[in-house]
């Protein structure tokens, strides 16, 4: 069972790495959003805000999926650890 746990650790690390990349993307997204707030054309500004709102919703959905995946991996690791002690 230890070998299965060793398989899960790199996968959990990948999830953390993806969450980190998502956080960096969100930082850049916020920067572009701030820049676009200064656009003089109100229609262009409104359109960009709609796009950024949708992008934020999608990033939040991906972030939630990654959290769920990490919890599932941790739960599976605990179950495998329990089986290892029982066997």
VENKAJO-V253922 format. One record per residue. PHI is phi in radians with two decimals (999 if undefined). NEAR is the number of other C-alpha atoms within 10 Angstrom. D_LAST is the distance of its C-alpha to the last C-alpha in Angstrom with 1 decimal. Layout:
<<PHI NEAR D_LAST> <PHI NEAR D_LAST>>
//
This chain:
<<999 14 9.2> <-1.04 10 11.9> <-1.14 8 14.4> <-1.17 12 14.3> <-1.09 17 15.0> <-1.15 11 17.7> <-1.24 11 19.2> <-1.26 16 19.5> <-1.01 14 21.4> <-1.13 11 24.4> <-1.18 14 24.6> <-1.09 18 24.8> <-1.10 12 27.4> <-1.09 13 29.4> <-1.05 19 29.5> <-1.10 15 30.8> <-1.09 12 33.3> <-1.17 15 34.5> <-1.09 17 35.0> <-1.13 13 37.0> <-1.09 12 39.1> <-1.12 16 39.7> <-1.11 14 40.9> <-1.16 12 43.3> <-1.12 13 44.5> <-1.12 16 45.1> <-1.08 12 47.1> <-1.16 12 49.3> <-1.01 15 49.6> <-1.09 14 50.9> <-1.12 11 53.4> <-1.14 13 54.8> <-1.04 17 55.1> <-1.08 11 57.1> <-1.10 10 59.4> <-1.23 16 60.0> <-1.15 15 61.0> <-1.57 10 64.2> <-1.15 13 65.3> <-1.22 9 68.7> <-1.27 10 68.3> <-1.14 11 66.9> <-1.18 10 65.8> <-1.13 13 63.9> <-1.10 16 62.3> <-1.12 14 61.4> <-1.12 11 59.9> <-1.15 17 57.8> <-1.14 15 56.6> <-1.09 12 55.5> <-1.12 13 53.7> <-1.19 16 52.0> <-1.12 13 51.0> <-1.11 12 49.3> <-1.09 14 47.6> <-1.11 15 46.3> <-1.08 12 44.8> <-1.17 12 43.1> <-1.12 16 41.8> <-1.12 14 40.5> <-1.13 12 38.7> <-1.12 15 37.1> <-1.06 18 36.1> <-1.12 13 34.5> <-1.08 13 32.6> <-1.15 17 31.3> <-1.06 15 30.2> <-1.08 12 28.4> <-1.08 15 26.7> <-1.09 19 25.6> <-1.09 13 24.2> <-1.12 13 22.3> <-1.12 18 20.8> <-1.15 16 19.9> <-1.12 12 18.3> <-1.10 15 16.3> <-1.09 20 15.3> <-1.10 13 14.2> <-1.13 14 12.2> <-1.13 17 10.4> <-1.10 16 10.0> <-1.13 12 8.6> <-1.16 11 6.0> <-1.11 11 5.3> <-1.28 9 5.5> <-1.31 7 3.8> <-1.60 7 0.0>>
//
